[in-house]
Amino acid sequence: MSRSEYFAALCVLGCINGIGSRAIQAIASYGLVEATFSTFDVSALVWIAGAIAVGLLLEDHGDRITTIDMAVGAVFLVLVALPIAAASWFGLTALGLYLVLVAGAATSRRRGAKILIAMTIPMLWSRLLFRFFSEFILHIDASLVGRTLGTATAGNVVRFADGSGDLVILPACSSLAGLSLVVLCWVTLSQTVQHPWSMRDVVWCALASISVVAVNVTRISVMGLSGAHYEMLHGAWGNFATNTMTLCLVAGFCMLGARRELFARA
């Protein structure tokens, strides 16, 4: 086994273990068909980024596995063996950082490692951030929805526009999850097409972030019109439609930001 194949295999194993529990829960909750359309409660962008990261890791050839590589792999396997999905994503973060340190500056392995690290942001680090600042983040989402509907809010609770009840904004509906995907999309695209960093990239990422918040607030606001609207949009199909729209907007703005390198490859 080559060094590239070794690291790619570790990456695949970690991703499978990290995503597996969520996929099982999605199938149990929605059934196989709806779970498949919802990409097993994991953004399609994460699946795409994982495939690209593995592909880039496999591009570099010629070097052999070192003793340090073996030691890093052993520690990584210990983390993956734990029955905790977060441990796998933490292990993938550490593996990605190690690859960035030992890979050459212009190698495909280094680019793949950066995508690997970016994958862990929506799958682990944004969730940890949410645990510490959940009240503040949900309050912002509720305030935006309340202003859109013109109804009263209390913490993460918004009054239905028809006055028939209250809408509770849960962590899964927060805009933070979508914002973390902006980082992943930008890193994945820029590393794939080898787009050099510039200050203009901040503008494109900001536009992508604004679109994520706008879509999320609009969806929750429509759900907040009445109980009937809530039942119509809350569920696997509603999530699928929202996630698809969000993914298209985020990918569109990121592609515009890297259009020179992207179209040069076309």
Buried (B, 14 or more C-beta within 10 A) or exposed (E): EBBBEBBBBBBBBBBEBBBEBBBEEBBEEBEEEBBBBBBBBBBBBBBBBBEBBBBBBBEBEEBEBEEEBEEBBEEBEEBBEEEBBBBBBBBBBBBBBBBBEBBEEEBBBBBBBBBBBBBBBBBBBBBEBBEEEBEEBBBBBBBBBBEBBEBEBEEBBBBBBBEEEBBEBEBEBBBBBBBBBBBBBBBBBBBBBEBEEEEEBEEBBEBBBBBBBBBBBBBBBBBBBBBEBBEBBBBBBBBBEBBEBBBEBBBBBBBEBBEEBBEEEE
